[in-house]
Amino acid sequence: MLKDFTSALRPAIVLTVLFAVLLGLAYPAALTGIGQLAFPAQANGSLIERDGKVIGSELIGQGFAEARYFHGRPSAAGADGYDPTASAGSNLGPTSKALADRIQGDLASKPGQSVPADLVTTSASGLDPHISPEAAFSLVDRVATARGLPAAKVRELVAAHIEHPSLGFIGEPRVNVLALNRALDSMAAKGANTGQ
């Protein structure tokens, strides 16, 4: 009986170790290597650098508070929002008074204008880097005024940064807020250099 048990135990242990090495080490290492070779930017987090310093990721929203920038969706990730180590929604339901009060406050700060829903509601992760084209266009006048730029030029910049659905049907049209704000800074810098 003991001999039968040990003869059955040995293959079980060998197979467990074999599959742990194969599926826990070799397979992930192979996929990581393939990812690094085929898609190095995406495999490393789609990081965005300026002057050799990482300033963000194409995949993670950031908080822009100044009027001269386009603002992303509100964030409930972390104590102050936009904390990539605390990705989470607010877990506030549609009957929550705290949620209703926050949305009313956001709407009150934008009097006299139609406010797209994504500018007052958080995403499930709290880190969505995109807003809808309608939301971006609704912010054009404020950004143009704050920067002293023609609204038509800022509107053109927004239109140029609309990302269409993948394969033509997956997802919705969207605008990456960080990419748009970087292009806006670049446009302003070019204008300053040319004296415009």
C-alpha positions as CSV (number, residue, x, y, z in Angstrom):
1,M,0.0,0.0,0.0
2,L,2.8,2.4,0.9
3,K,4.7,1.4,-2.2
4,D,1.6,2.2,-4.3
5,F,1.3,5.6,-2.7
6,T,4.9,6.6,-3.2
7,S,4.9,5.3,-6.8
8,A,1.8,7.5,-7.5
9,L,3.2,10.5,-5.5
10,R,6.5,10.7,-7.5
11,P,4.9,11.4,-10.9
12,A,2.5,13.9,-9.3
13,I,5.4,15.9,-7.8
14,V,7.4,15.7,-11.1
15,L,4.5,16.9,-13.2
16,T,3.7,19.7,-10.7
17,V,7.3,20.9,-10.8
18,L,7.5,20.5,-14.6
19,F,4.3,22.5,-15.3
20,A,5.2,25.1,-12.7
21,V,8.5,25.7,-14.5
22,L,6.9,25.5,-18.0
23,L,3.8,27.6,-17.3
24,G,5.0,29.7,-14.5
25,L,8.5,30.7,-15.9
26,A,9.2,29.6,-19.5
27,Y,5.9,30.6,-21.0
28,P,5.7,34.1,-19.4
29,A,9.4,34.6,-20.3
30,A,8.7,33.7,-23.9
31,L,5.7,36.0,-24.2
32,T,7.6,38.8,-22.5
33,G,10.5,38.3,-25.0
34,I,8.1,38.3,-28.0
35,G,6.3,41.4,-26.7
36,Q,9.7,43.2,-26.3
37,L,10.7,42.3,-29.8
38,A,7.4,42.9,-31.6
39,F,5.8,45.7,-29.6
40,P,8.5,47.3,-27.4
41,A,6.6,50.6,-26.6
42,Q,3.4,48.8,-25.7
43,A,5.2,46.1,-23.7
44,N,6.9,48.8,-21.6
45,G,3.6,50.6,-20.8
46,S,3.2,53.0,-23.8
47,L,5.3,55.5,-21.9
48,I,5.6,59.1,-23.1
49,E,9.0,60.9,-22.6
50,R,10.0,64.5,-22.8
51,D,13.7,65.5,-22.5
52,G,14.6,61.9,-21.4
53,K,12.1,62.0,-18.5
54,V,8.9,59.9,-18.4
55,I,5.9,62.3,-18.1
56,G,3.1,59.8,-18.5
57,S,1.6,56.9,-20.4
58,E,-0.8,56.9,-23.3
59,L,-2.9,54.5,-21.3
60,I,-3.3,56.3,-17.9
61,G,-5.2,59.5,-17.4
62,Q,-3.7,62.5,-15.7
63,G,-5.2,65.4,-13.8
64,F,-5.0,68.7,-15.6
65,A,-6.4,71.6,-13.5
66,E,-5.2,74.7,-15.4
67,A,-7.7,76.4,-17.7
68,R,-5.1,76.4,-20.5
69,Y,-5.3,72.6,-20.7
70,F,-8.0,70.2,-21.8
71,H,-9.3,68.3,-18.7
72,G,-9.9,64.6,-18.6
73,R,-12.7,62.7,-16.8
74,P,-12.9,63.1,-13.1
75,S,-11.0,60.4,-11.2
76,A,-11.8,58.4,-8.0
77,A,-8.5,56.6,-8.1
78,G,-6.7,57.3,-4.8
79,A,-7.3,60.1,-2.3
80,D,-6.7,62.9,-4.8
81,G,-7.6,61.0,-8.0
82,Y,-5.4,59.9,-10.9
83,D,-3.3,57.6,-8.7
84,P,-2.1,54.8,-10.9
85,T,-1.4,52.6,-7.9
86,A,-5.0,52.8,-6.7
87,S,-7.0,52.3,-9.9
88,A,-10.7,52.1,-8.9
89,G,-14.1,53.6,-9.4
90,S,-15.9,55.5,-6.6
91,N,-18.4,52.6,-6.1
92,L,-21.1,55.3,-5.7
93,G,-24.4,54.2,-7.1
94,P,-27.0,56.3,-8.9
95,T,-28.9,57.0,-5.7
96,S,-25.8,58.2,-3.8
97,K,-26.1,61.7,-2.4
98,A,-22.3,62.1,-2.5
99,L,-22.2,61.3,-6.2
100,A,-25.1,63.6,-6.9
101,D,-23.5,66.5,-4.9
102,R,-20.2,66.0,-6.7
103,I,-21.8,66.1,-10.2
104,Q,-23.9,69.1,-9.2
105,G,-20.7,70.9,-8.1
106,D,-19.0,70.0,-11.4
107,L,-22.0,71.2,-13.4
108,A,-22.2,74.5,-11.3
109,S,-18.6,75.2,-12.2
110,K,-19.6,75.2,-15.9
111,P,-22.6,77.5,-16.0
112,G,-24.5,78.2,-19.2
113,Q,-23.0,75.4,-21.2
114,S,-24.0,71.9,-22.2
115,V,-21.7,69.5,-20.4
116,P,-21.0,66.1,-21.9
117,A,-21.5,63.2,-19.4
118,D,-17.8,62.1,-19.5
119,L,-16.7,65.4,-18.1
120,V,-18.6,64.9,-14.9
121,T,-18.6,61.1,-14.5
122,T,-15.6,58.9,-13.6
123,S,-14.6,55.8,-15.5
124,A,-14.5,52.3,-13.9
125,S,-10.8,52.5,-13.4
126,G,-10.6,56.2,-12.6
127,L,-7.7,56.4,-15.0
128,D,-9.3,56.7,-18.4
129,P,-6.9,58.7,-20.6
130,H,-9.6,59.6,-23.2
131,I,-12.6,61.9,-23.5
132,S,-15.2,62.0,-26.2
133,P,-14.7,64.3,-29.1
134,E,-17.9,66.2,-27.9
135,A,-16.2,66.8,-24.5
136,A,-13.0,68.0,-26.1
137,F,-14.9,70.4,-28.5
138,S,-16.9,71.7,-25.5
139,L,-13.6,72.8,-23.9
140,V,-12.1,74.5,-26.9
141,D,-13.3,78.1,-26.1
142,R,-12.0,78.0,-22.6
143,V,-8.6,76.6,-23.7
144,A,-8.3,79.1,-26.6
145,T,-9.2,82.0,-24.3
146,A,-6.7,81.0,-21.6
147,R,-3.9,80.6,-24.2
148,G,-4.8,83.5,-26.4
149,L,-5.1,81.3,-29.4
150,P,-7.8,81.4,-32.1
151,A,-10.6,79.0,-31.2
152,A,-10.6,77.7,-34.8
153,K,-6.9,76.6,-34.5
154,V,-7.6,74.8,-31.3
155,R,-10.7,73.2,-32.8
156,E,-8.6,71.9,-35.7
157,L,-6.1,70.5,-33.2
158,V,-8.9,68.6,-31.5
159,A,-10.2,67.3,-34.8
160,A,-6.7,66.0,-35.7
161,H,-6.4,64.1,-32.4
162,I,-9.7,62.2,-32.7
163,E,-8.9,58.4,-32.6
164,H,-11.5,56.4,-34.5
165,P,-12.8,53.0,-33.4
166,S,-10.3,50.2,-33.9
167,L,-10.9,48.2,-37.1
168,G,-13.7,50.7,-37.8
169,F,-16.1,49.2,-35.3
170,I,-14.4,48.4,-31.9
171,G,-14.9,51.2,-29.4
172,E,-16.0,54.8,-29.8
173,P,-14.3,57.8,-31.2
174,R,-12.1,59.3,-28.5
175,V,-9.4,61.9,-27.8
176,N,-6.4,61.2,-25.7
177,V,-6.1,64.1,-23.3
178,L,-2.4,63.9,-22.7
179,A,-1.6,63.7,-26.4
180,L,-3.8,66.6,-27.1
181,N,-2.3,68.7,-24.3
182,R,1.2,67.9,-25.5
183,A,0.3,69.0,-29.1
184,L,-1.3,72.1,-27.7
185,D,2.0,73.0,-25.8
186,S,4.0,72.2,-28.9
187,M,1.7,74.5,-31.0
188,A,2.0,77.3,-28.5
189,A,5.8,76.9,-28.4
190,K,6.0,77.0,-32.2
191,G,3.9,80.1,-32.2
192,A,6.1,81.8,-29.6
193,N,9.2,80.9,-31.6
194,T,7.8,82.4,-34.8
195,G,6.5,85.4,-33.1
196,Q,2.8,84.6,-33.7
